[in-house]
Amino acid sequence: MTPTADTTPTSKTTALALLREWQSVCDATLAGRNHLLIRKGGIAEGR
């Protein structure tokens, strides 16, 4: 099976799709329809 689109992380198409998704998250948050939880750090913090 051959992919029909370039889905590499650095492709222009992928970047534009991700920016559109992020814009919808920002719009929903500004309108009060969404809440974000942001955490600093990762799984391997070494604690």
C-alpha positions in Angstrom: 0.0 0.0 0.0 1.4 3.4 -1.0 0.6 6.5 1.1 -1.4 9.1 -0.8 0.1 12.1 1.1 3.4 13.1 2.5 2.9 12.7 6.3 6.5 13.3 7.4 6.6 15.6 10.5 8.4 18.3 8.5 6.1 18.3 5.4 4.3 21.5 4.6 0.9 19.7 4.4 1.4 18.2 7.8 2.5 21.5 9.3 -0.5 23.3 7.9 -2.9 20.7 9.2 -1.4 20.9 12.7 -1.6 24.7 12.7 -5.3 24.5 11.8 -5.9 22.0 14.6 -4.1 24.2 17.1 -6.1 27.3 15.9 -9.3 25.5 16.7 -8.1 24.7 20.2 -7.1 28.3 20.7 -10.5 29.6 19.4 -12.4 27.2 21.7 -10.3 28.2 24.7 -10.9 31.9 24.0 -14.6 31.3 23.6 -14.7 29.5 27.0 -15.6 26.1 25.5 -12.3 24.5 26.3 -9.8 24.3 29.2 -6.1 23.4 29.0 -3.9 21.6 31.5 -0.2 22.3 30.8 2.4 20.3 32.6 6.1 21.0 32.6 8.4 18.0 32.4 8.2 14.6 30.9 7.9 11.0 31.8 11.6 10.6 32.7 12.1 13.4 35.1 14.5 11.4 37.3 12.7 11.8 40.6 
